[in-house]
Amino acid sequence: MELDQTHVVIRKRLQTEIADLALVMLRRYPSALLVGFSLGALPWIIANGLLLYWIPWREAQYTFADQDAASEMWRYIAWMTLLVVAEVPAAGVWTTYYLGQAVFEKQPTWQNVRREINRNFLRWFWSLGVVRLPLPIMIVCLFRIGQAADPSVDLLLYLGIWLVLLAFRSARPFLPEILLLEQCPRRSKDPNVVTLSRRMTALHRPMAGELTARMLTVGVGAGVAAVAFYFSLTTARGLFFGRWQHDEFALMVLFPLSLWLVGGWSVFFRLLNYLDTRIRLEGWEVELSVRAERLRQFGDDAPVIATGATR
């Protein structure tokens, strides 16, 4: 593996360039989305359906023209959106690890990706599945099955969860990459060891304002894209099958599919932002060149500059 021969040119980029490059990588690595992200998202998709299916199943027959039914269906849309947004980093672990290896000349196999994801399951699931709120939100939805709308839960608690989630996501977005690619230990008695918390601080604090602006901007763009995907899918369905209603199928299949498609793209975007941040803060392109030359001159046993993203 030549560290200075990468499939992605290691250089600084504007946010618009990163967004465009994410689409290019989708085309170059379709299996990262179709296989990796699908495998990672499938358990969450099934769980979401079991938690929220009862709302469109019960109300969609009345359509949005009925005020009470419309209120319940908007409630479904709101909670499904929150669940998917919270779950995307955990669902994207397969894709994150695959792309982290595929950026270089190394060609990862899905068997190796599965082995690595399973080996680090407790590390990433606790941080991305529990601390970052997907599982707590699912527990809230579990206890709300069959219950009427409650402003204290469906408005106040809902908005509170969004605020906490956005604070986590915008201020420290690269937790999946640090967990899976750099694999820093959670704690160490050696003050010279770069632990997870130290690495999170070192990578995020110097660019906190810019990272927050980037993540919030892409969040708005992703929301618009999800709406566009949904109406494109429902229009295609109407043209081919003559069904234009926002019925159970549209709400239970097409709407979550739109969210997950945009979520898959966001994993590519976040990884490229991670690379861009390392370049800006750590001169990563120089580090890779120096490390590659040392490996060519002295072999694998030579001491090298530590870089987590190639592990």
C-alpha positions in Angstrom: 0.0 0.0 0.0 1.5 3.3 -1.1 0.4 6.0 1.4 1.1 8.8 -1.1 -0.8 7.1 -3.9 -4.5 7.6 -2.9 -7.7 7.3 -4.8 -8.7 10.7 -3.4 -6.3 13.6 -3.9 -5.2 14.7 -0.4 -5.6 18.5 -0.4 -7.7 21.3 1.1 -11.2 21.7 -0.3 -14.1 24.0 -0.1 -17.4 22.6 1.3 -19.0 22.7 -2.1 -16.0 20.7 -3.5 -16.4 18.1 -0.7 -20.1 17.7 -1.4 -19.4 17.2 -5.1 -16.5 14.8 -4.3 -18.9 12.8 -2.1 -21.1 12.2 -5.2 -18.1 11.2 -7.2 -17.1 8.7 -4.5 -20.7 7.3 -4.5 -20.2 6.5 -8.2 -16.7 5.1 -7.7 -17.6 3.0 -4.7 -21.3 2.1 -5.1 -20.9 -1.1 -3.0 -20.0 1.2 0.0 -23.6 2.4 -0.2 -25.5 -0.6 -1.7 -23.7 -3.2 0.4 -22.0 -1.5 3.4 -24.6 1.1 4.3 -27.5 -1.3 3.6 -26.1 -3.9 5.9 -25.5 -1.3 8.6 -28.9 0.4 8.2 -31.0 -2.8 8.0 -31.4 -3.5 11.7 -32.3 0.2 12.4 -34.8 0.2 9.5 -36.6 -2.8 10.8 -36.6 -1.4 14.4 -38.0 1.9 13.2 -40.7 0.2 11.2 -41.8 -1.9 14.3 -41.8 1.2 16.5 -43.7 3.6 14.2 -45.7 1.5 11.7 -48.9 1.8 13.7 -49.3 5.5 13.0 -49.5 5.4 9.1 -51.2 2.0 9.2 -54.0 3.5 11.3 -54.2 7.0 9.9 -53.2 7.0 6.2 -56.6 5.7 5.1 -58.1 9.1 6.1 -55.4 11.1 4.0 -54.0 14.5 5.0 -57.4 16.1 4.3 -58.6 14.9 7.7 -57.2 17.2 10.3 -56.7 14.5 13.0 -55.2 12.1 10.6 -52.9 14.7 9.2 -51.7 15.6 12.7 -50.8 12.0 13.4 -49.1 11.5 10.1 -46.9 14.6 10.7 -46.2 13.1 14.1 -44.9 10.0 12.3 -42.8 12.0 9.9 -41.3 14.0 12.7 -40.3 10.9 14.8 -39.1 8.9 11.8 -36.9 11.8 10.7 -35.4 12.1 14.2 -34.7 8.4 14.4 -33.0 8.2 11.0 -30.9 11.3 11.7 -29.7 9.9 15.0 -29.0 6.4 13.6 -27.1 7.3 10.4 -23.6 7.5 12.1 -24.1 4.0 13.7 -25.6 2.6 10.4 -22.7 4.0 8.5 -19.9 2.1 10.4 -19.5 -0.5 7.6 -19.2 2.3 5.0 -16.9 4.4 7.1 -14.4 1.6 7.6 -14.6 0.5 4.0 -14.0 4.0 2.6 -11.2 4.7 5.2 -9.3 1.7 3.7 -10.4 2.3 0.0 -9.1 5.8 -0.1 -5.6 4.2 -0.3 -4.6 1.6 -2.8 -5.7 -1.1 -0.5 -8.8 -3.0 -1.6 -10.8 -4.0 1.4 -13.1 -7.0 1.3 -16.4 -7.1 3.0 -15.3 -10.1 5.0 -12.5 -8.0 6.5 -14.8 -5.1 7.1 -17.3 -7.3 8.9 -14.5 -8.8 11.1 -13.3 -5.3 12.1 -16.8 -4.0 12.8 -17.6 -7.0 14.9 -14.3 -6.8 16.8 -15.0 -3.2 17.7 -18.8 -3.6 18.2 -18.9 -2.6 21.9 -16.8 0.5 21.3 -18.8 1.9 18.4 -22.2 0.8 19.6 -21.9 2.4 23.0 -20.8 5.7 21.6 -22.9 5.9 18.4 -25.9 3.8 19.4 -26.4 4.8 23.0 -24.5 8.0 23.9 -25.4 9.7 20.6 -29.1 8.9 21.4 -30.5 6.4 18.8 -31.3 3.8 21.5 -32.8 6.2 24.0 -35.0 7.7 21.3 -36.1 4.2 20.3 -37.0 3.5 23.9 -39.2 6.7 24.0 -40.9 5.5 20.8 -41.4 2.0 22.3 -43.3 3.4 25.3 -45.4 5.6 23.0 -46.8 2.8 20.8 -50.5 3.2 20.5 -50.6 6.3 22.6 -52.3 9.6 21.6 -50.2 12.6 20.9 -48.9 14.4 24.0 -47.4 17.9 23.7 -45.0 17.3 26.6 -43.5 14.3 24.6 -44.2 15.0 21.0 -43.2 18.7 21.2 -41.1 19.6 24.2 -39.2 16.4 24.6 -38.9 16.0 20.8 -37.4 19.5 20.5 -35.1 18.9 23.4 -33.7 15.7 21.8 -33.1 17.6 18.6 -31.1 20.3 20.4 -28.9 17.7 22.1 -28.5 15.7 19.0 -27.5 18.8 16.9 -25.1 19.9 19.6 -23.3 16.5 19.5 -23.4 16.2 15.7 -22.3 19.7 14.8 -19.6 20.2 17.5 -17.9 16.8 17.3 -18.9 15.1 14.0 -15.9 12.8 13.5 -16.5 10.4 16.3 -17.2 7.5 13.9 -13.9 8.1 12.0 -11.9 8.3 15.3 -13.5 5.2 16.7 -13.1 3.0 13.6 -10.1 4.4 11.7 -7.8 5.8 14.4 -9.0 3.4 17.2 -7.7 5.5 20.0 -8.0 3.8 23.5 -10.8 5.2 25.7 -8.5 5.7 28.6 -4.8 5.3 29.5 -2.6 5.9 32.5 0.2 7.0 30.2 -0.1 10.8 29.7 1.6 10.4 26.3 -1.1 8.1 24.9 -3.7 9.8 22.7 -7.0 8.7 24.2 -10.3 9.1 22.6 -11.3 12.2 24.5 -7.9 13.8 23.8 -8.1 13.0 20.2 -11.7 14.4 20.0 -10.6 17.6 21.6 -7.5 18.0 19.4 -9.4 17.4 16.2 -12.5 19.4 16.9 -11.7 22.3 19.2 -9.4 24.3 16.8 -12.1 24.3 14.1 -15.2 24.2 16.3 -17.0 27.2 14.7 -16.3 26.1 11.2 -17.3 22.5 11.8 -20.5 23.6 13.4 -21.3 25.8 10.4 -20.4 23.1 7.9 -22.6 20.4 9.6 -25.6 22.7 10.0 -25.3 23.8 6.4 -25.1 20.3 5.1 -28.0 19.4 7.4 -30.2 21.9 5.8 -29.1 20.7 2.3 -29.7 17.1 3.3 -33.2 17.9 4.5 -34.0 19.6 1.1 -32.6 16.6 -0.7 -34.6 14.1 1.3 -37.8 16.0 0.5 -36.8 16.1 -3.2 -36.1 12.3 -3.2 -39.5 11.6 -1.6 -41.5 13.6 -4.1 -39.4 12.2 -6.9 -40.2 8.6 -5.8 -43.9 9.4 -5.2 -44.1 11.0 -8.7 -42.4 8.1 -10.3 -44.8 5.8 -8.5 -47.8 7.8 -9.7 -46.6 7.8 -13.3 -45.9 4.1 -13.5 -48.7 2.8 -11.2 -51.3 5.6 -11.1 -51.1 5.9 -7.3 -50.6 9.4 -6.2 -51.8 9.2 -2.6 -49.5 9.6 0.4 -50.7 6.3 1.7 -49.2 3.6 3.9 -46.7 2.5 1.3 -45.5 6.0 0.6 -45.1 6.8 4.3 -43.8 3.5 5.5 -41.4 2.8 2.5 -40.8 5.7 0.3 -40.3 8.3 3.0 -37.8 6.3 5.1 -36.0 5.3 1.9 -35.6 9.0 1.0 -34.1 9.7 4.4 -31.7 6.7 4.3 -30.5 7.6 0.8 -29.5 11.0 1.9 -28.0 9.5 5.1 -25.8 7.3 3.0 -24.4 10.2 1.1 -23.8 12.1 4.4 -21.4 9.3 5.5 -19.3 10.0 2.4 -19.5 13.7 3.1 -18.5 13.4 6.7 -15.5 11.2 5.9 -14.2 13.7 3.3 -14.7 16.5 5.9 -12.7 14.4 8.3 -9.8 14.1 5.8 -10.0 17.8 5.0 -9.9 18.7 8.7 -6.8 16.6 9.3 -5.2 18.2 6.3 -5.9 21.7 7.6 -4.9 21.1 11.2 -2.1 18.4 10.9 -0.7 18.8 7.4 -1.8 15.3 6.8 -0.8 15.3 3.1 2.8 16.0 4.2 2.7 13.3 6.8 1.5 10.7 4.3 4.3 11.6 1.9 7.0 11.4 4.6 5.7 8.1 5.9 5.4 6.6 2.4 9.0 7.5 1.7 10.3 6.1 5.0 8.5 2.8 4.2 10.0 2.7 0.7 13.5 3.4 2.1 13.5 1.4 5.3 10.7 -1.1 5.1 7.7 -1.8 7.4 9.9 -2.2 10.5 11.1 1.4 10.4 9.5 3.8 13.0 6.9 5.9 11.4 4.7 8.9 12.2 1.5 7.6 13.7 -1.6 8.1 11.5 -4.8 6.5 12.6 -6.7 6.7 9.3 -4.6 4.0 7.6 -5.0 1.4 10.3 
